Amino acid sequence: MNKNDFAPAPPMGWNSYDYYDTTVNEEQVRANADYMAKNLKEFGWEYIIVDIQWYAHHTGSRREQFQYIPFSKLEMDEYSRLQPDPVRFPSSAGGAGFAPLAAYIHSLGLKFGIHIMRGIPRAAAHAHSKILGTDVAADEVADPSSICGWNPDMYGVRNTSAGQAYYDSILKLYASWGVDFIKCDDICNTNLYTEHPYSARHEIEMISTAITRLGRPIVLSLSPGPALIDKAWHYGRYANMWRITDDFWDDWDLLKNMFCRCELWQKHVSRGCYPDLDMLPLGRLGKGFGKERQTNFTCQEQRTMMTLWCLFGSPLMLGAELTLLDEWTLSLLTNKEILSLATPDCRPWQIHRDETQAIWTGCNETDGSFYVALFNLSDKEKEISVSLEELFFCPYVRNPNIKGQDVIQLRDLWKDEISMFTGSTISQSVKPHDCVIYKIG
């Protein structure tokens, strides 16, 4: 199977991290899945992803000291493979793993994903645990010189046949559970090693190989960023998503910086290959961090974020507690016109960017739809203008009829309002940190 067919459009879903941190449990996952199936599935939202440390005991119990409790007890089988904590995930008891939870999510017409750390559990290496299908123990597979700087659970995996056997065994297990999506961490940029930030390159290839051998589609997402632009070809060959930023939160300076990152990566969006702008910090956030709050983004900033993520073609992952979504947030997530931009058929193109504004176009190469977005990056209301000449310079324009028209129709995708345009320049007053996006013609 071609891995590019695993995600023909940027994946859209929910991830437990932004609200629950390390503490999410089965009941909470099911509640968010129920909400998605009822309220969001028809708009393309389909993945339910359990984020970090689902295998660790007593998560969050010492949060004032540690996000990840040093060398805590991990649930693990005899073959060095991590298992869900049965206290938080009761249906996993007796070796069932995530299969019952995945089956429930599939019954809703949704897909199921999990977070993993690259590598093999340190506890397995110290205990000389078995590796399925080999006569080699975990201590011979583990590379103690390759660790994560912020999580204590794993050693890196050596680039050996036994190392590949270990990755084959965990992917086979995940497939048997019904996993459709894997977010692998400490692998896109191994930032502890500043002189060798792509030190886990071989592990990306090993995981990709293990998925290919399954003959079953599992989307592979790589974290954390920032991804290395000179390795774009490698990410695209072996993964479906890769983070081009470190953790993104609800701060305007971080959002403004995303325009720089999108400029850098705009030519690398294609079918099955998606530079990832990270999760959407909307709605209620931070409970697992001990700082529950409504997003700090203003309504204008939220609109800017959704427009940029969709027009750029980033995966869309919600971090909020879905059952607490307010009507405003729900309206952002169910705007079909905006969400329709998030397809590899709609090619993004930046026309202009400076400290105060950014102008982007998108052209759908399949149906010829053409869009322009005007972003106000400044702290004051601003008139933003773009000439038709600049718009039609976009190399992806496929609708020659637009160029010859004396009067052009503009449809505001957020307001669902139509206006008629004559002249050579489109100009609009835009509020601070806000945007407008028009479908042209």
Salt bridges, closest charged atoms under 4 A:
ASP5 OD1 - ARG271 NH2 3.42
ASP21 OD2 - ARG63 NE 2.70
GLU26 OE2 - ARG30 NE 3.18
GLU46 OE1 - LYS111 NZ 3.80
ASP51 OD2 - LYS183 NZ 2.96
GLU75 OE1 - HIS57 NE2 2.68
ASP77 OD2 - ARG81 NE 2.92
GLU78 OE1 - LYS130 NZ 3.87
ASP85 OD1 - HIS57 ND1 3.82
ASP85 OD2 - ARG88 NE 3.51
ASP139 OD1 - HIS128 ND1 3.09
ASP168 OD2 - ARG213 NH1 2.64
ASP180 OD2 - HIS106 NE2 2.72
ASP180 OD1 - ARG216 NH2 3.17
ASP185 OD2 - HIS115 NE2 2.84
ASP186 OD2 - ARG118 NE 3.11
GLU203 OE2 - ARG118 NH1 2.58
GLU205 OE2 - ARG201 NE 3.51
GLU205 OE2 - HIS234 NE2 2.74
ASP247 OD1 - ARG243 NH2 2.78
ASP250 OD1 - ARG293 NH2 2.70
GLU263 OE1 - ARG353 NE 2.78
ASP278 OD1 - ARG243 NH1 3.44
GLU292 OE2 - ARG284 NH2 3.59
GLU301 OE2 - HIS433 ND1 2.61
GLU337 OE2 - ARG411 NH1 2.18
ASP354 OD2 - HIS352 NE2 2.94
GLU355 OE1 - LYS256 NZ 3.28
GLU365 OE1 - ARG347 NH1 3.32
GLU365 OE2 - ARG398 NH2 3.26
ASP379 OD1 - HIS433 NE2 2.72
ASP434 OD2 - ARG303 NH2 2.84
